[in-house]
Amino acid sequence: MEFANIIASRLGLGLRQVEKTIELLEQGCTIPFIARYRKEATGSLNEVQIAAIRDLLIKQKELEKRRESIIASIGEQGKMTPELEMQLQQAATLTDLEDLYLPYRPKRRTRAAIAIERGLEPLALELMKQDHIDVTAAAERYIDKAKGIENKEEALSGARDIIAEKVSEDIQARGKIRNIFKRSAQLSSKVVKGKEAEAGKFESWFDWKEHAMRAPSHRILAMFRGESMGLLRVHVLPDDDTTCIEALQRQFVRGSSEAAQQVFIAVRDGYKRLLSPSIETEFYNQLKDKADREAIRVFAENLRQLLLASPLGQKRTLAIDPGFRTGCKVVCLDAQGQLEHNETIYPFTSVREERAAVDKLEALVEAFDIEAIAIGNGTAGRETEEVVKRCRFKRPVIAVMVSENGASVYSASDVARREFPDYDVTVRGAVSIGRRLMDPLSELVKIDPKSIGVGQYQHDVNQNLLQESLEDVVVSCVNSVGVELNTASRELLSHVSGIGPSLADNIVNYRNKNGAFRNRQELLQVERLGAKAFEQCAGFLRIRESDHPLDRSAVHPERYAIVEQMAQSVGASVEELMQDKSLREKIDIRRFVSDDCGLPTLQDIMQELEKPGLDPRTKFEIFEFDKNVSRIEDLKPGMELPGIVTNITAFGAFVDVGVHQDGLIHISQMAYRRVNDPNEVVHLHQHVRVKVLEIDLNRHRISLTMKL
């Protein structure tokens, strides 16, 4: 294939693996489908490797498209030569291509262009030879008042402008300066004069300098944000211009003649005015891209952990969206998350209302057979938790604090309005809190990932790259867990491999009209869901009450015949094979290897027969904050507290200890730190034990450590 060799080399993968993966991608196969059901073709590549192949394939296609555009442009100018075309064809990167194209790129009227229009290019070429000529006499020949050249100084100035532009566009010169920047460029920032008070939160960067290539992503993004707000001046430059100018001098200046002196002046001007700003912009963009990708990587990993958080499961749930003055919105949900009742209680307005709220909660728990209570962790959350703890329920009920991040976004969304057209945003928000406890994945897919609050600088990074990365994570999580076809929402179905929003609507409409799906094959009766879409989605959809036992597993329908052969080989039905471990132990899977079904797929099938449709998420654990701490003022240095990890960044992790202000564990304060990556130490929603190091009440900052 056209790009397979390049991609295989860059990723360190086998050529055959890459070729087959590209072939499957271009056939319309999704990453989860390829990773799960085409292991023989790809050599068991995982989702990360397949995504890397896809991304490099897109980049290579974009590079090829740009190459064709540049070749066409130079050809139209009549300036193409066989040597130049060969260089363009061999250019391996976009930077190389653009460097070659730079002298031919249509540009605005530069100083050099104006000088050329005035007829000064022959003088510039004569000076560049650096012969022992009479420079004054040579320049005087070009004095032409009609062209705006009044004297020899203007002639020489114009000629130097032409030389300076040639220096800045020379591919070898650009390569040299680029290498110097790579070795020694410093990322520096200074506060804009007069903006000191306004730029208070950027105080750390008022006078900062460090090696640009070693700067961490969070620091780069912080400085760049300060610059975008007009509060900082940021530069990416070597400390001293001397090294760069000397490198150019060695390339372009020969000897010490009068002409050579003119060339040196032009070289220095070309560097300072043209080449240095150009390479600085290039490195600035490289730093931004590097920082964006690292921030997006951290965001994506946090999102994955959040989406795969432990589900409580199908429990009858009472959910509370807390509030002081406006009261607490209470909803009761059935085991499937359907709204059964809602009302508002006001436990914080008076002692009488508090007693009435306790009575009401006790009554609702009894009336709706409530098994769990979900309490939003925002304003009044801890106080509401205390009210719930004062209740005396007649049945075992667990109470859990639930993150509200993004709940308000969901409650005002089209999705929420479509689901609850007759209820206001407070009811919808409470429902979302309750459903998050029952099944975080099913509820969070309804919200734009950027609104969930588990990233940093999400509004500063490349939005297209962020959206693509987060969408990859959502799709990966949904398909790794699997989706119950007969209860899944439109939003959840739309992230299943091969489905998308339009087919998800069609599936729900079919379900509403015809009732529950009886088996996976019935999917083919859904409007516009053809054989390709069925191939991609079927294995990720579960039907618990199907008339075919494998429909509740991740075994793909294309492999049902193999399972039936396995069952026949031990004289059993498929159902019996799934239920009886001793029957499965009798099977030698090597007997069932074929050209398109090898051991990796057969091993997956056996795992599914053992635990059909196993949820990969961990078991739910109940968490409780320290009952003696509810405000930041309650904290004291040295206190040891339970906490929940709420966000992970490149420099540490934020932990909720129950005081409405998350504390920071700096990466240096993480226990058993093996690598410089907090995700290697903690994960989102992990229950941790921390010690308070410092409290800054004025800035509402809490410093924590895991080193107890």
C-alpha positions as CSV (number, residue, x, y, z in Angstrom):
1,M,0.0,0.0,0.0
2,E,1.1,3.6,-0.7
3,F,1.8,4.7,2.9
4,A,2.1,1.3,4.8
5,N,5.9,1.2,4.7
6,I,6.2,4.7,6.2
7,I,3.6,4.0,8.9
8,A,5.1,0.6,9.8
9,S,8.6,2.2,10.1
10,R,7.4,5.0,12.3
11,L,5.3,2.9,14.6
12,G,7.7,-0.1,14.8
13,L,5.0,-2.5,13.5
14,G,5.1,-5.2,10.9
15,L,4.3,-4.2,7.4
16,R,1.7,-6.9,7.0
17,Q,-0.1,-5.7,10.2
18,V,-0.2,-2.2,8.9
19,E,-1.4,-3.1,5.4
20,K,-4.3,-5.2,6.8
21,T,-5.3,-2.5,9.3
22,I,-5.3,0.1,6.5
23,E,-7.4,-2.2,4.3
24,L,-9.9,-2.7,7.1
25,L,-10.1,1.0,8.0
26,E,-10.7,1.9,4.3
27,Q,-13.5,-0.8,4.2
28,G,-15.3,1.2,6.9
29,C,-14.4,-0.9,9.9
30,T,-14.2,0.8,13.2
31,I,-11.3,0.7,15.6
32,P,-13.2,-1.3,18.3
33,F,-14.4,-3.8,15.7
34,I,-10.9,-4.3,14.2
35,A,-9.3,-4.7,17.7
36,R,-11.9,-7.2,18.9
37,Y,-12.9,-9.2,15.9
38,R,-10.1,-9.0,13.4
39,K,-7.1,-10.1,15.5
40,E,-5.9,-12.6,13.0
41,A,-5.7,-10.0,10.3
42,T,-3.8,-7.4,12.4
43,G,-1.7,-9.6,14.5
44,S,-3.8,-8.7,17.6
45,L,-3.1,-5.0,17.4
46,N,-4.8,-3.1,20.2
47,E,-7.1,0.0,19.9
48,V,-4.2,2.5,20.6
49,Q,-2.0,1.0,17.9
50,I,-4.9,0.9,15.4
51,A,-5.8,4.5,16.2
52,A,-2.1,5.5,15.7
53,I,-2.2,3.8,12.2
54,R,-5.4,5.7,11.4
55,D,-3.9,9.0,12.5
56,L,-0.7,8.6,10.6
57,L,-2.6,7.5,7.5
58,I,-4.6,10.7,7.6
59,K,-1.4,12.8,8.0
60,Q,0.3,11.0,5.1
61,K,-2.7,11.6,2.9
62,E,-2.7,15.3,3.9
63,L,1.0,15.5,3.2
64,E,0.5,14.0,-0.3
65,K,-2.4,16.4,-1.0
66,R,-0.2,19.3,0.0
67,R,2.7,18.0,-2.2
68,E,0.4,17.8,-5.2
69,S,-0.8,21.4,-4.6
70,I,2.7,22.8,-4.3
71,I,3.9,21.0,-7.4
72,A,0.9,22.4,-9.3
73,S,1.5,25.9,-8.0
74,I,5.2,25.9,-9.0
75,G,4.3,24.4,-12.4
76,E,1.8,27.1,-13.1
77,Q,4.5,29.7,-12.4
78,G,6.7,28.0,-15.0
79,K,9.5,27.6,-12.5
80,M,9.5,23.8,-12.0
81,T,12.8,22.0,-12.8
82,P,13.5,18.3,-12.7
83,E,15.8,18.7,-9.7
84,L,13.2,20.7,-7.8
85,E,10.5,18.2,-8.6
86,M,12.7,15.4,-7.3
87,Q,13.3,17.3,-4.1
88,L,9.6,17.9,-3.6
89,Q,8.8,14.2,-4.3
90,Q,11.4,13.1,-1.8
91,A,10.4,15.5,1.0
92,A,9.3,13.4,4.0
93,T,7.7,16.0,6.2
94,L,5.5,19.0,5.8
95,T,8.3,21.3,7.1
96,D,10.6,20.0,4.3
97,L,7.9,20.6,1.7
98,E,7.2,24.2,2.9
99,D,10.9,25.1,3.0
100,L,11.2,24.0,-0.6
101,Y,8.1,25.9,-1.6
102,L,8.9,29.1,0.3
103,P,10.8,30.9,-2.5
104,Y,7.9,30.2,-4.8
105,R,5.0,30.9,-2.5
106,P,2.8,33.9,-3.6
107,K,3.4,36.6,-1.0
108,R,2.5,40.1,-0.2
109,R,4.7,43.0,-1.4
110,T,7.8,42.6,0.7
111,R,10.7,45.0,0.8
112,A,12.6,42.6,-1.4
113,A,9.7,42.4,-3.9
114,I,9.6,46.2,-4.1
115,A,13.4,46.3,-4.7
116,I,13.0,43.7,-7.5
117,E,10.3,45.8,-9.1
118,R,12.7,48.7,-9.0
119,G,15.3,46.7,-11.0
120,L,17.8,46.1,-8.1
121,E,18.0,42.3,-8.4
122,P,21.1,42.4,-10.7
123,L,22.9,44.6,-8.1
124,A,22.0,42.1,-5.3
125,L,23.3,39.2,-7.4
126,E,26.5,41.1,-8.2
127,L,27.1,41.8,-4.4
128,M,26.5,38.2,-3.6
129,K,29.4,37.2,-5.8
130,Q,31.5,39.1,-3.2
131,D,34.2,40.0,-5.8
132,H,36.5,42.9,-5.2
133,I,34.3,45.5,-7.0
134,D,33.7,49.2,-6.4
135,V,30.5,48.9,-4.5
136,T,29.8,52.7,-4.7
137,A,30.2,52.7,-8.5
138,A,28.1,49.6,-8.9
139,A,25.3,51.1,-6.8
140,E,25.4,54.5,-8.6
141,R,24.5,52.8,-11.9
142,Y,21.1,51.9,-10.4
143,I,20.1,55.4,-9.3
144,D,16.8,56.2,-11.0
145,K,14.6,58.8,-9.5
146,A,11.7,57.7,-11.7
147,K,11.8,54.4,-9.9
148,G,12.2,56.0,-6.5
149,I,15.9,55.3,-6.1
150,E,17.3,58.7,-5.2
151,N,20.9,57.8,-4.3
152,K,23.4,55.0,-3.9
153,E,22.3,54.3,-0.3
154,E,18.8,53.5,-1.4
155,A,20.1,51.3,-4.2
156,L,22.3,49.3,-1.7
157,S,19.5,49.1,0.8
158,G,17.2,47.6,-1.8
159,A,19.8,45.1,-2.9
160,R,20.4,44.1,0.8
161,D,16.6,43.6,1.2
162,I,16.7,41.1,-1.7
163,I,19.7,39.3,-0.3
164,A,18.1,39.2,3.2
165,E,15.0,37.5,1.7
166,K,17.1,35.0,-0.2
167,V,19.0,34.1,3.1
168,S,15.7,33.7,5.0
169,E,14.3,31.4,2.3
170,D,17.4,29.3,1.8
171,I,16.6,25.7,2.8
172,Q,20.1,25.0,4.2
173,A,20.0,28.2,6.2
174,R,16.6,27.4,7.7
175,G,17.8,23.9,8.6
176,K,20.9,25.3,10.5
177,I,18.8,27.9,12.4
178,R,16.2,25.3,13.2
179,N,18.9,23.0,14.7
180,I,20.3,25.8,16.8
181,F,16.7,26.6,18.1
182,K,16.2,22.9,18.9
183,R,19.4,22.9,21.0
184,S,19.2,26.2,22.8
185,A,15.9,28.0,22.4
186,Q,14.5,29.4,25.6
187,L,10.8,29.7,26.5
188,S,10.6,33.0,28.3
189,S,7.7,35.2,29.5
190,K,7.5,38.6,31.1
191,V,4.5,40.5,32.4
192,V,3.2,43.3,30.2
193,K,4.1,46.6,31.7
194,G,1.2,48.1,33.7
195,K,-0.7,44.7,33.8
196,E,0.9,43.4,37.0
197,A,-2.3,43.7,39.1
198,E,-4.6,42.3,36.5
199,A,-2.2,39.4,35.8
200,G,-2.1,38.2,39.4
201,K,-2.8,34.6,38.7
202,F,0.1,34.5,36.2
203,E,2.6,35.9,38.8
204,S,4.8,32.8,38.5
205,W,5.5,33.7,34.9
206,F,6.2,37.4,35.3
207,D,9.9,36.8,34.7
208,W,10.4,33.2,33.6
209,K,12.9,31.4,31.4
210,E,13.6,27.7,30.7
211,H,14.8,25.4,27.9
212,A,11.9,25.4,25.5
213,M,12.2,21.7,24.5
214,R,12.0,20.6,28.1
215,A,9.1,22.8,29.3
216,P,6.2,20.8,30.6
217,S,2.8,21.1,28.9
218,H,0.9,22.7,31.7
219,R,3.5,25.5,32.0
220,I,3.5,26.1,28.2
221,L,-0.3,26.3,28.2
222,A,-0.4,28.6,31.2
223,M,2.1,31.1,29.6
224,F,0.3,31.0,26.3
225,R,-3.0,31.6,28.0
226,G,-1.5,34.6,29.7
227,E,-0.2,35.9,26.4
228,S,-3.6,35.4,24.7
229,M,-5.2,37.5,27.4
230,G,-2.7,40.3,26.7
231,L,-1.0,39.9,30.1
232,L,2.3,38.2,29.3
233,R,4.9,38.5,26.5
234,V,6.1,35.1,25.5
235,H,9.1,34.3,23.3
236,V,10.8,31.1,22.0
237,L,14.4,32.3,21.1
238,P,18.0,31.4,21.8
239,D,19.5,33.5,24.6
240,D,22.0,35.1,22.1
241,D,21.6,35.8,18.4
242,T,25.4,35.5,17.9
243,T,25.4,31.7,17.3
244,C,22.7,32.0,14.6
245,I,24.2,35.0,12.8
246,E,27.7,33.3,12.9
247,A,26.3,30.1,11.3
248,L,24.7,32.2,8.5
249,Q,27.8,34.3,8.1
250,R,29.9,31.1,7.5
251,Q,27.4,30.0,4.9
252,F,26.9,33.3,3.0
253,V,29.8,35.6,3.6
254,R,33.1,35.0,1.9
255,G,36.1,37.1,2.7
256,S,36.1,40.8,3.8
257,S,35.7,42.7,0.6
258,E,33.4,45.7,0.4
259,A,30.7,43.5,-1.3
260,A,31.1,40.9,1.5
261,Q,30.5,43.5,4.1
262,Q,27.2,44.4,2.3
263,V,26.2,40.7,2.3
264,F,27.0,40.5,6.0
265,I,24.7,43.4,6.8
266,A,22.0,41.7,4.7
267,V,22.5,38.4,6.5
268,R,22.2,39.9,9.9
269,D,19.1,41.8,8.8
270,G,17.6,38.7,7.2
271,Y,18.0,36.7,10.4
272,K,16.6,39.4,12.8
273,R,13.8,40.6,10.6
274,L,12.7,37.5,8.7
275,L,14.3,34.2,9.6
276,S,14.3,34.5,13.4
277,P,10.6,35.5,13.6
278,S,9.7,32.7,11.1
279,I,11.5,29.9,13.0
280,E,10.3,31.3,16.4
281,T,6.7,31.0,15.1
282,E,7.4,27.5,13.9
283,F,8.8,26.5,17.3
284,Y,6.0,28.3,19.1
285,N,3.5,26.3,17.2
286,Q,5.5,23.1,17.9
287,L,5.4,23.8,21.6
288,K,1.7,24.5,21.4
289,D,1.1,21.3,19.6
290,K,3.2,19.3,22.0
291,A,1.4,20.9,25.0
292,D,-2.0,20.4,23.4
293,R,-1.4,16.7,22.8
294,E,-0.1,16.1,26.3
295,A,-3.1,18.0,27.9
296,I,-5.5,16.1,25.6
297,R,-3.8,12.8,26.5
298,V,-4.3,13.5,30.3
299,F,-7.9,14.7,29.6
300,A,-8.6,11.5,27.6
301,E,-7.2,9.2,30.3
302,N,-9.2,11.0,32.9
303,L,-12.4,10.7,30.8
304,R,-11.7,7.0,30.3
305,Q,-11.4,6.4,34.0
306,L,-14.6,8.5,34.7
307,L,-16.6,6.7,32.0
308,L,-15.5,3.3,33.3
309,A,-16.2,4.2,37.0
310,S,-17.9,1.5,39.0
311,P,-21.6,1.3,38.5
312,L,-23.9,0.7,41.4
313,G,-26.2,-1.2,39.1
314,Q,-29.9,-1.4,38.8
315,K,-31.1,-0.2,42.2
316,R,-34.2,1.9,43.0
317,T,-32.6,5.3,43.7
318,L,-33.5,8.5,45.4
319,A,-31.4,11.4,44.0
320,I,-31.0,14.8,45.6
321,D,-29.7,18.0,43.9
322,P,-28.8,20.0,47.0
323,G,-29.4,23.7,47.5
324,F,-29.6,26.1,50.5
325,R,-32.1,28.9,49.7
326,T,-33.8,27.3,46.7
327,G,-34.2,23.9,48.5
328,C,-33.1,20.4,47.5
329,K,-34.7,18.8,44.5
330,V,-35.6,15.2,45.2
331,V,-36.4,12.6,42.6
332,C,-37.3,8.9,42.9
333,L,-36.1,6.5,40.1
334,D,-37.0,2.9,39.4
335,A,-34.3,0.3,38.9
336,Q,-34.1,1.2,35.2
337,G,-33.6,4.9,36.0
338,Q,-37.1,6.0,35.0
339,L,-38.5,9.0,36.9
340,E,-41.4,8.0,39.3
341,H,-41.7,11.0,41.6
342,N,-40.2,14.5,42.3
343,E,-40.6,17.2,44.9
344,T,-38.5,19.8,46.7
345,I,-37.5,19.9,50.4
346,Y,-36.1,22.8,52.4
347,P,-34.0,21.4,55.2
348,F,-31.9,24.6,55.6
349,T,-34.5,27.3,56.0
350,S,-35.6,26.4,59.6
351,V,-35.5,23.7,62.3
352,R,-39.2,22.8,61.5
353,E,-38.4,22.5,57.7
354,E,-35.4,20.3,58.5
355,R,-37.6,17.9,60.6
356,A,-40.1,17.9,57.8
357,A,-37.4,17.1,55.2
358,V,-36.2,14.2,57.3
359,D,-39.8,12.9,57.6
360,K,-40.3,13.3,53.9
361,L,-37.1,11.4,52.9
362,E,-38.0,8.6,55.3
363,A,-41.5,8.4,53.7
364,L,-40.2,8.4,50.2
365,V,-37.6,5.7,50.9
366,E,-40.4,3.5,52.2
367,A,-43.0,4.4,49.6
368,F,-40.7,3.7,46.6
369,D,-38.6,0.8,48.1
370,I,-35.5,2.9,47.7
371,E,-32.2,1.0,47.9
372,A,-29.7,3.9,47.4
373,I,-29.5,7.6,47.8
374,A,-27.4,9.8,45.4
375,I,-26.4,13.2,46.7
376,G,-24.9,15.9,44.4
377,N,-21.5,17.0,45.7
378,G,-21.9,20.7,44.8
379,T,-23.2,23.6,47.0
380,A,-24.9,22.2,50.2
381,G,-23.9,18.7,49.3
382,R,-22.1,17.8,52.6
383,E,-24.9,19.5,54.6
384,T,-27.5,17.5,52.7
385,E,-25.5,14.3,53.4
386,E,-25.7,15.2,57.2
387,V,-29.5,15.5,56.9
388,V,-29.7,12.1,55.2
389,K,-27.6,10.6,58.0
390,R,-30.1,11.8,60.5
391,C,-32.9,9.8,58.8
392,R,-34.0,6.5,60.4
393,F,-34.9,4.3,57.4
394,K,-36.7,1.0,57.9
395,R,-34.6,-0.7,55.3
396,P,-30.9,-0.9,54.4
397,V,-30.1,2.2,52.3
398,I,-26.7,3.4,51.1
399,A,-26.0,7.1,50.6
400,V,-23.3,8.2,48.2
401,M,-22.0,11.6,47.1
402,V,-22.0,11.9,43.3
403,S,-20.1,14.4,41.1
404,E,-22.4,17.1,39.7
405,N,-19.9,18.1,37.0
406,G,-21.8,18.6,33.7
407,A,-25.2,17.9,35.3
408,S,-26.4,21.4,34.6
409,V,-25.2,21.1,31.0
410,Y,-27.2,17.9,30.6
411,S,-30.3,19.4,32.3
412,A,-30.4,22.3,29.8
413,S,-29.6,20.2,26.7
414,D,-31.8,19.0,23.9
415,V,-31.3,15.5,25.1
416,A,-32.8,16.3,28.5
417,R,-35.7,18.3,27.0
418,R,-36.5,15.5,24.7
419,E,-36.5,13.0,27.6
420,F,-38.3,15.2,30.1
421,P,-40.3,17.8,28.2
422,D,-42.6,18.5,31.1
423,Y,-40.0,19.0,33.8
424,D,-37.7,21.9,34.6
425,V,-33.9,21.9,34.7
426,T,-33.7,21.2,38.4
427,V,-35.7,17.9,38.1
428,R,-33.5,16.8,35.1
429,G,-30.4,17.6,37.0
430,A,-31.4,15.5,39.9
431,V,-32.4,12.6,37.6
432,S,-28.9,12.8,36.0
433,I,-27.2,12.6,39.5
434,G,-29.2,9.5,40.3
435,R,-28.5,7.8,37.0
436,R,-24.8,8.6,37.3
437,L,-24.7,6.5,40.5
438,M,-26.5,3.6,38.8
439,D,-24.5,3.6,35.6
440,P,-22.0,6.5,35.0
441,L,-21.2,5.5,31.4
442,S,-24.9,5.4,30.2
443,E,-25.5,8.9,31.7
444,L,-22.2,10.6,30.9
445,V,-22.4,9.8,27.2
446,K,-25.3,12.3,27.1
447,I,-22.9,15.2,28.0
448,D,-20.2,16.9,25.9
449,P,-17.0,15.4,27.4
450,K,-15.5,18.9,27.7
451,S,-18.2,19.8,30.2
452,I,-17.5,17.0,32.6
453,G,-14.6,18.8,34.3
454,V,-11.8,16.3,34.2
455,G,-9.3,18.2,32.1
456,Q,-7.2,21.3,32.1
457,Y,-7.0,24.1,29.5
458,Q,-9.6,22.3,27.5
459,H,-10.6,25.6,25.9
460,D,-7.0,26.5,25.0
461,V,-6.0,23.3,23.1
462,N,-6.7,22.3,19.5
463,Q,-10.5,21.8,19.6
464,N,-10.6,19.4,16.6
465,L,-7.9,17.2,18.1
466,L,-9.6,17.3,21.5
467,Q,-13.0,16.4,20.0
468,E,-11.5,13.5,18.0
469,S,-9.5,12.2,21.0
470,L,-12.5,12.3,23.4
471,E,-14.8,10.7,20.9
472,D,-12.3,7.9,20.5
473,V,-12.4,7.4,24.3
474,V,-16.2,7.4,24.5
475,V,-16.5,4.9,21.7
476,S,-13.8,2.7,23.2
477,C,-15.5,2.7,26.6
478,V,-19.0,2.1,25.3
479,N,-17.9,-0.8,23.2
480,S,-15.6,-2.4,25.8
481,V,-18.5,-2.5,28.3
482,G,-21.2,-3.5,25.7
483,V,-24.7,-2.1,25.4
484,E,-28.0,-3.7,26.3
485,L,-30.0,-3.3,23.0
486,N,-33.5,-3.2,24.5
487,T,-32.8,-0.5,27.2
488,A,-30.0,1.7,25.8
489,S,-30.7,5.4,25.1
490,R,-30.2,7.0,21.7
491,E,-27.1,8.6,23.0
492,L,-25.5,5.3,24.2
493,L,-26.5,3.5,21.0
494,S,-25.0,6.2,18.8
495,H,-21.5,5.4,20.2
496,V,-21.7,1.7,19.4
497,S,-19.4,0.6,16.6
498,G,-21.0,1.2,13.2
499,I,-24.2,2.8,14.4
500,G,-24.0,6.6,14.9
501,P,-26.9,9.1,15.7
502,S,-29.1,8.4,12.7
503,L,-29.2,4.6,13.0
504,A,-29.5,5.0,16.8
505,D,-32.8,6.9,16.2
506,N,-33.9,4.2,13.8
507,I,-33.2,1.5,16.4
508,V,-35.1,3.3,19.1
509,N,-38.0,4.0,16.8
510,Y,-38.1,0.3,15.8
511,R,-38.1,-0.7,19.4
512,N,-40.9,1.7,20.3
513,K,-43.0,0.4,17.4
514,N,-42.3,-3.4,17.6
515,G,-41.3,-3.9,21.2
516,A,-38.1,-5.5,22.5
517,F,-35.7,-7.1,20.1
518,R,-35.9,-10.9,20.3
519,N,-32.4,-11.5,18.9
520,R,-29.5,-9.8,17.2
521,Q,-30.6,-10.9,13.7
522,E,-33.7,-8.7,14.1
523,L,-31.4,-5.7,13.9
524,L,-31.4,-6.3,10.1
525,Q,-35.0,-5.2,10.0
526,V,-34.2,-1.7,11.3
527,E,-34.4,0.9,8.5
528,R,-31.1,1.6,6.8
529,L,-29.2,-0.9,9.1
530,G,-27.5,-3.0,6.4
531,A,-25.1,-5.9,6.5
532,K,-22.0,-3.7,7.0
533,A,-23.5,-1.8,10.0
534,F,-24.7,-5.2,11.4
535,E,-21.2,-6.6,11.1
536,Q,-19.7,-3.6,13.0
537,C,-22.3,-3.3,15.8
538,A,-23.7,-6.8,16.5
539,G,-20.9,-8.1,18.8
540,F,-21.1,-5.0,21.0
541,L,-24.9,-5.2,21.6
542,R,-26.4,-7.5,24.2
543,I,-29.9,-9.0,24.5
544,R,-30.3,-10.6,27.9
545,E,-33.7,-12.1,27.1
546,S,-32.8,-13.2,23.6
547,D,-33.9,-16.5,22.1
548,H,-30.3,-17.2,21.3
549,P,-27.9,-17.6,24.3
550,L,-24.9,-16.1,22.6
551,D,-26.8,-12.8,22.1
552,R,-26.0,-11.9,25.7
553,S,-22.3,-12.4,25.1
554,A,-19.6,-10.6,23.1
555,V,-19.3,-13.5,20.7
556,H,-19.9,-12.1,17.2
557,P,-22.8,-13.7,15.2
558,E,-20.3,-14.5,12.4
559,R,-18.8,-17.1,14.9
560,Y,-22.0,-18.7,16.2
561,A,-21.5,-21.6,13.9
562,I,-18.1,-22.4,15.5
563,V,-19.6,-22.3,19.0
564,E,-22.4,-24.7,17.8
565,Q,-19.7,-27.0,16.4
566,M,-17.9,-26.9,19.7
567,A,-21.1,-27.8,21.6
568,Q,-21.9,-30.7,19.2
569,S,-18.3,-32.0,19.7
570,V,-19.1,-32.6,23.4
571,G,-22.7,-33.6,22.9
572,A,-24.2,-30.5,24.4
573,S,-26.3,-27.5,23.5
574,V,-24.8,-24.0,23.3
575,E,-26.6,-23.1,26.5
576,E,-25.2,-26.2,28.3
577,L,-21.8,-25.4,27.1
578,M,-22.0,-21.9,28.5
579,Q,-23.2,-23.2,31.9
580,D,-20.9,-26.2,32.4
581,K,-17.2,-25.6,32.9
582,S,-16.4,-29.3,32.6
583,L,-17.9,-29.4,29.1
584,R,-15.7,-26.4,28.0
585,E,-12.6,-28.1,29.4
586,K,-13.1,-31.0,27.1
587,I,-12.8,-28.8,24.0
588,D,-9.4,-28.5,22.2
589,I,-9.8,-25.2,20.4
590,R,-7.0,-25.9,18.0
591,R,-9.3,-28.3,16.2
592,F,-11.5,-25.3,15.2
593,V,-8.7,-23.1,13.8
594,S,-9.4,-22.1,10.2
595,D,-8.0,-19.6,7.6
596,D,-10.0,-16.7,9.0
597,C,-10.5,-17.8,12.7
598,G,-7.3,-18.4,14.6
599,L,-6.3,-19.0,18.2
600,P,-6.8,-15.3,19.4
601,T,-10.4,-15.3,18.3
602,L,-11.1,-18.8,19.7
603,Q,-9.5,-17.9,23.0
604,D,-11.8,-14.8,23.2
605,I,-14.8,-17.0,22.4
606,M,-13.9,-19.4,25.3
607,Q,-13.6,-16.5,27.7
608,E,-17.0,-15.2,26.7
609,L,-18.5,-18.7,27.1
610,E,-17.2,-18.7,30.7
611,K,-18.4,-15.2,31.6
612,P,-20.8,-14.0,28.9
613,G,-21.1,-10.2,28.7
614,L,-18.8,-9.7,31.7
615,D,-18.7,-6.0,32.6
616,P,-15.0,-4.9,32.7
617,R,-15.7,-2.2,35.3
618,T,-14.6,-2.7,38.9
619,K,-17.0,-3.4,41.8
620,F,-18.7,-0.4,43.4
621,E,-17.3,0.7,46.7
622,I,-19.1,3.0,49.2
623,F,-17.1,6.0,50.3
624,E,-17.5,8.4,53.3
625,F,-15.8,11.7,54.1
626,D,-14.5,12.5,57.5
627,K,-17.6,13.5,59.5
628,N,-15.6,16.1,61.4
629,V,-14.7,18.1,58.3
630,S,-17.1,19.9,56.1
631,R,-15.5,23.4,55.6
632,I,-12.1,24.5,54.6
633,E,-11.8,26.2,57.9
634,D,-12.1,22.8,59.6
635,L,-8.8,21.7,58.1
636,K,-5.5,21.8,60.0
637,P,-2.0,20.9,58.8
638,G,-1.1,17.3,59.6
639,M,-4.7,16.0,59.4
640,E,-5.1,12.6,57.7
641,L,-8.4,12.4,55.8
642,P,-10.1,10.1,53.3
643,G,-10.6,11.7,49.8
644,I,-11.7,11.0,46.3
645,V,-9.5,11.8,43.3
646,T,-11.6,14.2,41.1
647,N,-9.1,15.3,38.5
648,I,-5.6,14.3,37.3
649,T,-3.2,16.7,35.6
650,A,0.4,16.5,34.4
651,F,1.6,18.1,37.7
652,G,-0.5,16.2,40.2
653,A,-4.0,15.2,41.2
654,F,-6.9,17.0,42.8
655,V,-8.7,15.4,45.7
656,D,-12.1,16.1,47.2
657,V,-11.9,15.8,51.0
658,G,-15.4,17.1,51.5
659,V,-14.9,20.8,52.0
660,H,-16.3,22.1,48.7
661,Q,-12.7,22.9,47.6
662,D,-10.5,20.2,46.1
663,G,-6.9,20.0,47.4
664,L,-3.9,19.4,45.2
665,I,-1.4,16.5,45.6
666,H,1.6,17.7,43.7
667,I,3.4,15.0,41.8
668,S,6.3,15.2,44.2
669,Q,3.9,14.3,47.0
670,M,2.6,11.1,45.5
671,A,3.4,7.9,47.2
672,Y,5.4,5.2,45.3
673,R,5.9,7.5,42.3
674,R,7.6,5.3,39.6
675,V,7.4,7.6,36.7
676,N,6.6,11.3,36.1
677,D,2.9,10.6,35.3
678,P,0.2,10.9,38.0
679,N,-2.0,8.4,36.1
680,E,0.6,5.8,37.0
681,V,-0.1,6.4,40.7
682,V,-3.8,7.2,41.0
683,H,-6.9,7.0,39.0
684,L,-10.1,9.1,38.8
685,H,-12.6,8.4,41.6
686,Q,-10.0,6.4,43.5
687,H,-10.5,6.4,47.3
688,V,-7.2,7.7,48.8
689,R,-5.9,8.6,52.2
690,V,-4.1,12.0,52.3
691,K,-2.5,14.3,54.8
692,V,-3.0,18.1,54.8
693,L,0.2,20.0,54.3
694,E,-0.9,23.6,54.0
695,I,-4.2,25.6,53.8
696,D,-4.3,29.1,52.1
697,L,-7.7,30.5,53.2
698,N,-7.3,33.7,51.2
699,R,-6.8,31.9,47.9
700,H,-8.8,28.8,48.8
701,R,-5.9,26.5,48.2
702,I,-5.2,23.2,49.9
703,S,-1.9,21.3,49.6
704,L,-2.1,17.6,50.3
705,T,0.3,14.6,50.3
706,M,0.0,10.9,50.0
707,K,3.2,10.4,51.9
708,L,1.7,9.6,55.3
